[in-house]
Amino acid sequence: MTAYREEGRFVVRIDLSADFGDDYEGDDDGYAWLERWKETVRPRLVAAVFDALRTDPAFKAVAAPRGASPEEEIEIAVTLRI
């Protein structure tokens, strides 16, 4: 049984946007720029975060979804192994 627990938080927030010229005709392309980011950059970013967390074996990192859409957010629970 745990007698004491300490907690902390570290947040990395990435706000995405795309700028278009005067000839832009709306989002008929289904937000192709955002889909491109989701398919190419996001998986590499998540993998890099987990790779970095694994460099110290004293910490255990697992995905910990808490109700947010996994399309928009990933939450990771990091625990010190004692």
TAKAQUI-V952247 format. One record per backbone hydrogen bond with DSSP energy under -0.5 kcal/mol. NH is the residue of the N-H (numbers start at 1). CO is the residue of the C=O. Records with the same first field share a line. If there is no record, write none. Layout:
NH->CO / CO
//
This chain:
13->11
15->13
16->14
24->21
30->27
34->31
35->31
36->32
37->33
38->34
39->35
40->36
41->36 / 37
42->37
44->40
45->41
46->42
47->43
48->44
49->45
50->46
51->47
52->48
53->49
54->50
55->52
56->53
57->55
59->56
60->79
62->77
64->75
72->69
73->69
77->62
78->76
79->60
81->58
82->80
//
